[in-house]
């Protein structure tokens, strides 16, 4: 329903309720529902409807909505008082003189009382009218701000995702370069694996969220590539709960954390190490725990580089405070905990 239609429905029903209330009051006080009373009530209804609508036209014409409260309140009070005078004069002409034909002279006290009564009625009308518009405008501003924030978040998210692919490609090419001198045959296989990884990562990078199962396929391809490089130095353990496969996760996020674990763990240890990936559901949220060998130094610049910063920023943009990320040392290993809810805030 548009605002204009809602306005007229409110006007017609509002003044009708007021007139019916007056009619009931007259009946309860012993007055009969005479033709003069009916005509008087009809006149009050039309006068109230007409004057209030005229007041609305003035509000729109003078653009009172642009004023703050300090400037608006005096205008409303003055406008209500003027409207009260107009209603009193119209009642005097149409009811007292034309309908009832019992005008017995002017009484300042009675006139002032009637004007103040109508001023109060129009004050109530004004409060309802401006309250409706203030609420409507507030909702519009909220929607506008939410759309702006969503657009801003989308831009930042796309920026982060566009940064992710070059980062991944750079590290993968370094792995293949190191492999070329050691084993050219395996290097060719690694190039094939890398092409599969890149194709999938580019396709996934266009999406905001992907199924955890699809993300794990990419992770498996990446781990196959790294396994070719590190051979026996890299041991991989995966404990994946089948119930987690349909959970939606940010694309390349888990792959980035796995890559981070290998880069700062296995690759720095002469004897290599173990990388373990676990997935479960807790409190209707996806919980991913990754263990890798090594020691996490939160104050070290290299330990808080792109992968971790990117993960934190993307989680914040997508899930707000509903997701969490933690990385710490535990029992001689680095433990990474990623908790992702079902619903995003975008």
C-alpha positions in Angstrom: 0.0 0.0 0.0 1.4 3.4 -1.0 1.7 6.3 1.4 -1.0 8.4 -0.4 -3.6 5.6 -0.2 -2.7 4.9 3.5 -3.0 8.6 4.3 -6.6 8.9 2.9 -7.7 5.7 4.6 -6.3 7.0 7.9 -8.0 10.4 7.3 -11.4 9.0 6.5 -11.4 6.4 9.3 -9.8 8.7 11.9 -12.3 11.5 11.5 -15.2 9.0 11.2 -14.2 7.6 14.6 -14.1 11.1 16.1 -17.6 11.9 14.8 -19.0 8.6 16.0 -17.5 9.2 19.4 -19.3 12.6 19.5 -22.6 11.0 18.4 -22.3 8.3 21.1 -21.5 11.0 23.8 -24.6 13.0 22.8 -26.8 10.0 23.0 -25.4 9.0 26.4 -26.0 12.5 27.7 -29.7 12.4 26.7 -29.7 14.2 23.3 -31.7 12.7 20.6 -30.2 11.8 17.2 -32.0 14.6 15.4 -31.5 15.7 11.8 -29.8 18.9 13.1 -27.3 16.8 15.1 -26.7 14.5 12.1 -26.1 17.5 9.8 -23.8 19.0 12.5 -21.8 15.8 12.8 -21.5 15.6 9.0 -20.3 19.2 8.9 -17.7 18.5 11.6 -16.6 15.4 9.7 -16.1 17.4 6.5 -14.6 20.4 8.2 -12.1 18.3 10.1 -11.2 16.3 7.0 -10.8 19.4 4.9 -8.9 21.6 7.3 -6.5 18.8 8.3 -5.9 18.0 4.6 -5.2 21.7 4.0 -2.8 21.7 6.9 -1.0 18.8 5.3 -0.7 20.6 2.0 0.9 23.5 3.9 3.3 21.1 5.6 4.3 19.7 2.2 4.5 23.0 0.4 6.7 24.6 3.1 8.7 21.4 3.5 8.5 21.2 7.3 10.0 17.8 7.2 13.4 19.3 6.7 13.4 21.1 10.0 14.8 19.7 13.3 12.6 19.5 16.4 13.5 22.9 17.8 12.4 24.6 14.6 9.5 22.2 13.9 7.6 22.3 17.2 6.8 26.1 17.1 5.5 25.8 13.6 3.3 22.8 14.6 1.9 24.7 17.6 1.2 27.8 15.6 -0.3 25.8 12.7 -2.6 23.9 15.1 -3.8 27.1 16.6 -4.5 28.6 13.2 -6.3 25.4 12.2 -8.4 25.6 15.4 -9.4 29.2 14.5 -10.4 28.1 10.9 -12.5 25.2 12.2 -14.2 27.4 14.7 -15.1 30.0 12.0 -16.3 27.2 9.6 -18.4 25.7 12.4 -19.8 29.1 13.2 -20.9 29.6 9.7 -22.1 26.1 8.7 -23.5 24.8 12.0 -24.5 27.7 14.2 -25.8 30.0 11.4 -26.8 27.8 8.5 -27.9 24.5 10.2 -29.0 25.3 13.7 -29.8 29.0 13.0 -29.4 29.9 16.6 -26.4 32.2 16.6 -26.9 34.4 19.7 -23.9 36.6 19.5 -20.2 36.3 20.0 -18.7 35.0 23.3 -15.0 35.4 23.6 -14.7 32.7 26.3 -16.7 30.2 24.4 -14.9 30.9 21.2 -11.5 30.6 22.9 -12.5 27.3 24.5 -13.7 25.9 21.2 -10.5 27.1 19.4 -8.3 25.5 22.1 -10.3 22.3 21.9 -9.7 22.0 18.2 -6.1 23.1 18.6 -5.6 20.1 20.9 -7.4 17.8 18.4 -5.1 19.0 15.6 -2.1 18.6 17.9 -3.0 14.9 18.2 -3.4 14.8 14.4 0.0 16.4 13.9 1.7 14.1 16.4 0.3 11.0 14.5 1.2 12.5 11.1 4.8 13.5 12.0 5.4 10.3 14.0 4.4 8.2 11.0 6.7 10.2 8.7 9.6 10.1 11.2 9.3 6.3 11.5 9.0 5.9 7.7 12.0 8.1 7.1 14.0 6.4 9.8 13.3 3.0 8.2 14.3 4.4 4.7 17.6 5.6 6.1 18.2 2.3 7.8 17.5 0.5 4.6 19.8 2.9 2.7 22.6 2.4 5.3 22.2 -1.3 5.2 22.3 -1.3 1.4 25.4 0.9 1.5 27.1 -1.3 4.1 26.3 -4.4 2.1 27.7 -2.8 -1.1 30.8 -1.8 0.8 31.2 -5.2 2.3 30.7 -6.8 -1.1 33.4 -4.6 -2.6 35.8 -5.4 0.2 35.0 -9.1 0.0 35.6 -9.1 -3.8 38.9 -7.3 -3.2 40.0 -9.9 -0.7 39.0 -12.7 -3.0 40.9 -11.1 -5.9 44.0 -10.9 -3.7 43.7 -14.6 -2.8 44.3 -16.1 -6.2 47.6 -14.3 -6.9 48.8 -15.3 -3.4 47.9 -19.0 -4.0 49.4 -19.1 -7.5 52.6 -17.5 -6.3 53.2 -20.1 -3.6 52.1 -23.0 -5.9 54.6 -21.9 -8.6 57.3 -21.8 -6.0 56.5 -25.4 -5.1 56.8 -26.5 -8.7 59.9 -24.6 -9.3 61.5 -26.4 -6.4 60.4 -29.7 -7.8 61.7 -29.2 -11.4 65.3 -29.8 -10.4 64.5 -32.7 -8.2 62.2 -34.7 -10.4 61.1 -33.4 -13.8 58.6 -36.2 -14.3 56.9 -35.4 -11.0 57.1 -31.7 -12.0 55.0 -32.5 -15.1 52.4 -34.3 -12.9 52.5 -31.4 -10.5 51.8 -28.9 -13.3 48.7 -31.0 -14.3 47.6 -31.0 -10.6 48.2 -27.2 -10.4 46.1 -26.6 -13.5 43.2 -28.6 -11.9 43.6 -26.6 -8.7 43.7 -23.2 -10.5 40.7 -24.1 -12.7 38.6 -25.0 -9.6 39.9 -22.0 -7.5 39.1 -19.6 -10.3 35.5 -21.0 -10.6 35.1 -21.0 -6.8 36.5 -17.5 -6.4 33.4 -16.1 -8.2 31.1 -17.3 -5.5 30.5 -15.9 -2.1 30.1 -19.4 -0.5 30.6 -22.9 -1.6 29.8 -26.4 -0.1 32.4 -27.6 2.3 32.7 -30.8 0.1 33.7 -28.7 -2.9 36.3 -26.8 -0.8 37.7 -30.1 0.4 38.1 -31.3 -3.2 40.3 -28.2 -3.8 42.2 -28.9 -0.6 42.8 -32.5 -1.6 44.2 -31.4 -5.0 46.4 -28.8 -3.2 47.6 -31.4 -0.7 48.4 -33.8 -3.6 50.5 -31.1 -5.1 52.4 -30.5 -1.8 52.7 -34.2 -1.2 54.5 -34.5 -4.5 56.9 -31.8 -3.3 57.5 -33.0 0.3 57.0 -36.7 -0.3 57.6 -38.5 3.1 58.2 -35.3 4.9 54.5 -34.5 4.8 51.9 -36.8 6.5 48.3 -36.0 6.0 45.4 -37.0 8.3 41.8 -36.2 7.5 38.8 -36.8 9.8 35.8 -35.4 7.9 32.3 -35.8 9.3 30.0 -36.5 6.4 27.3 -34.3 8.0 29.6 -31.3 7.4 29.9 -31.7 3.6 26.8 -29.5 2.8 27.8 -26.6 5.0 28.6 -23.5 3.1 32.1 -22.0 3.5 34.0 -19.0 2.0 35.9 -20.3 -1.1 39.6 -21.0 -0.7 39.5 -20.2 3.0 40.3 -23.7 4.3 42.8 -24.2 1.5 44.6 -21.0 2.6 44.7 -22.2 6.2 46.1 -25.6 5.1 48.7 -23.8 2.9 49.6 -21.6 5.9 50.1 -24.6 8.1 52.4 -26.2 5.6 54.3 -23.0 4.8 55.0 -22.2 8.5 55.2 -25.8 9.7 56.3 -28.7 7.5 58.4 -26.6 5.1 60.5 -25.2 8.0 61.2 -28.6 9.6 64.0 -30.8 8.3 62.1 -33.9 9.0 58.8 -32.5 7.9 55.6 -33.0 9.9 52.0 -33.9 10.0 49.0 -31.9 8.9 45.6 -33.0 10.3 42.2 -31.7 9.2 39.1 -32.4 11.3 35.5 -31.3 10.7 32.5 -31.6 13.0 29.2 -29.9 13.8 28.7 -28.2 17.1 25.7 -26.0 18.1 24.5 -26.1 14.5 27.8 -24.6 13.4 30.6 -26.0 11.3 33.8 -26.5 13.3 37.1 -27.1 11.5 40.2 -27.8 13.4 43.6 -28.0 11.7 46.8 -29.2 13.4 50.2 -28.7 11.9 53.7 -29.2 13.3 55.7 -26.2 14.4 55.3 -23.3 16.8 53.0 -20.3 16.3 54.5 -17.0 17.2 51.7 -14.4 17.2 54.1 -11.6 17.4 56.1 -12.8 14.4 55.4 -10.8 11.2 55.6 -13.9 9.0 53.2 -15.8 11.3 50.4 -13.2 11.0 50.7 -12.6 7.3 48.3 -12.7 4.4 46.5 -16.0 5.2 45.5 -15.2 8.7 44.6 -11.5 8.1 42.6 -12.5 5.0 40.7 -15.2 6.9 39.7 -12.8 9.8 38.6 -10.1 7.4 36.5 -12.4 5.2 34.8 -14.0 8.3 34.0 -10.6 9.7 32.5 -9.4 6.4 30.4 -12.5 5.8 29.3 -13.5 9.3 30.0 -10.6 11.6 30.5 -11.8 15.2 28.7 -15.2 14.5 31.9 -16.8 13.2 35.2 -17.2 15.0 38.8 -17.9 14.2 41.6 -18.9 16.6 45.2 -20.0 16.2 47.3 -21.2 19.1 49.9 -23.6 20.3 48.7 -26.8 21.9 50.7 -30.0 22.9 53.6 -29.1 20.7 51.5 -28.4 17.6 49.8 -25.4 16.1 46.0 -25.6 16.4 43.8 -23.6 14.1 40.1 -23.5 14.9 37.5 -22.1 12.4 33.8 -21.9 13.4 31.3 -21.0 10.7 27.5 -20.5 11.1 24.9 -21.4 8.6 23.7 -17.9 7.9 25.6 -14.9 6.5 24.9 -11.2 7.3 25.2 -10.2 3.6 
